[in-house]
């Protein structure tokens, strides 16, 4: 899809539709964990309603499965969350819906939910519940809107070397179906919060008779600087060790 030019954007603005821009923002001196900032016609559309609220991680907001992409029947999506970074404390969540003729995308019925969202989307949300925000509906030209999501999705400038190492390590390990004895499966990989390591989370979820999560975090490191080489080195360290010894060699106390 062709990205609209500056003249196209001005024409869109003259038509009464807004122009979406997505930017990357570092919050709290945490370069490994940027968020997606939403701009509408070059301005923060939520600044008047809240102060310091933030977007979500690019991995959650962008890519081929971006929740910002318009679904045929529309869906409620949290685009910002509480300034503490915890969506359960509150969100700005409009319904993102395409127009019947397919030419526009609208953000309507902005609502706040507490204790409902853990990320940009959730299956448990009730569209009619939540506290309404005093925010106007936003309407975008669909071509410009989708093109901006695709442009931002291609832009990996936000990904630090540590994030890239963690992603590449996960991409190497995830297809292997690893299990940490007795029954913990690999769930995610990310830079360790306060260490120069990559954290691997293995977990098992029990839903009945009562909900329970059993977890074990492993921490891996490498002396190599190149993210691809470091990821390969960490994968080699893990796979050359018996799964029965993973917790003892790389783990911390179970959570």
Steps between C-alpha positions, in 0.01 A plus 500: 500500500629846412561733792304826459719800423494832684257635243280194553501561876401864449220392272382248762502775763296730274245221458425511872683175574794475736852379428647226724868502596673236713825578677728317744550645845744404777341522844688516829850453353415144392623484138431124483130565560372780274132564438298601196389862520186597311479835323191624317558790263839538667360539853449272799122444496491389865709771668195699609342197665799348680857590583788259457300204373691286253464269204584131479816315399558497120496119496144509634372786285662448159573227247270286282269432796488861621183559705484845339407343166128537435298182548186454293266510799712742701659430838594684815874565527697661780733750335635660821525388862566647843825690551624219727508273194242256638190471274301356789512845666322664208498536123385721218313248287295603196311271268696489172254448218510538118228689317247299296654623173850403616644846442539613860606365839352650815593496868175544693359459851821547699472321836709429807508153658661399828616144559398386152788553255842337533602618152346682204219244458300270723221250445324588824413863428135603488458778247228675701687497830790718606512872568458722193783741423411852394678459168366568152471225241787488251462419131787406267545438131543122488784505247706745705413323825604151388809633322616666823460176697700315234771769495538491877501119496795498258692748716706298749709797613353463849645152547814516713774241476371334818147479365628361171709237681198389703279485191754298301551260790126444530470446123767230523350322800126532456466255206672231707209455741730513803371377835667569833425193713248401592258701284600866459495622140693796358277807505716805427849651486596856590795704629539441874364808675806603701767272357698470179337165426208351311217360709314190381166428664373143515151453640198274531146634544240295690145628447298249705396428768660839578717731293869458572824592322828322566810675364875467482719776363839425348766764437756464223795718405772514237834673458420567133378845397329424169132419576481212253823342626401558863161335443669202336745474790222509760298240312807276486557537875142403578470213252833349599373472859256232610151643562514344847792736575359819347357637824821430689727641230301802379206542736381699792254389763163395349223759515 
